[in-house]
């Protein structure tokens, strides 16, 4: 059996590297899909929290305003 040439060894290395790249690419695409789903849920929750904080702060501001008006009148 003859010794493989440098070119043959480089071809084998390239093939094995391509297989690894394909496996990693598949994992990255799968993880990206999962991250996109999580980001969508987080964005939705942050929107709901923002609206809740806005309503709560408006309510508290109106209560404080009524308290100041109540004490100013006396």
C-alpha positions in Angstrom: 0.0 0.0 0.0 1.4 3.4 -1.0 1.7 6.4 1.2 -1.0 9.0 0.6 0.2 12.2 -1.0 -0.2 15.6 0.7 -3.0 16.5 -1.7 -5.0 13.4 -0.7 -4.5 14.2 3.0 -5.7 17.8 2.4 -8.8 16.5 0.6 -9.6 14.2 3.6 -9.1 17.1 6.0 -11.3 19.3 3.9 -14.1 16.7 3.8 -14.0 16.2 7.5 -14.0 19.9 8.1 -17.0 20.3 5.8 -18.9 17.6 7.7 -18.2 19.5 11.0 -19.3 22.8 9.5 -22.5 21.2 8.3 -23.3 19.8 11.8 -22.5 23.1 13.4 -24.5 25.0 10.9 -27.5 22.8 11.6 -27.2 23.3 15.3 -26.8 27.1 14.9 -29.9 27.3 12.7 -31.9 25.3 15.2 -30.8 27.4 18.2 -31.5 30.6 16.3 -35.1 29.4 15.7 -35.5 28.7 19.4 -34.0 32.1 20.4 -36.4 33.8 18.0 -39.4 32.2 19.7 -38.1 33.3 23.1 -37.3 36.8 21.9 -40.9 37.1 20.6 -42.3 36.1 24.0 -40.0 38.4 25.9 -40.9 41.3 23.6 -44.6 40.6 24.2 -44.2 40.4 27.9 -42.1 43.6 28.0 -44.9 45.4 26.1 -47.5 44.2 28.6 -45.3 45.3 31.5 -44.8 48.7 29.9 -48.5 49.3 29.5 -49.1 48.1 33.1 -46.5 50.5 34.4 -47.9 53.3 32.4 -51.4 52.8 33.8 -50.1 52.4 37.3 -47.9 55.5 37.1 -50.9 57.5 35.7 -53.1 56.3 38.6 -50.5 57.2 41.2 -49.8 60.6 39.7 -53.6 61.4 39.7 -53.8 60.3 43.4 -50.9 62.6 44.3 -52.4 65.4 42.3 -55.7 65.1 44.1 -53.9 65.0 47.4 -52.1 68.3 46.6 -55.3 69.9 45.4 -57.1 68.8 48.5 -54.5 70.4 50.8 -54.2 73.5 48.7 -58.0 74.2 49.0 -57.9 74.3 52.8 
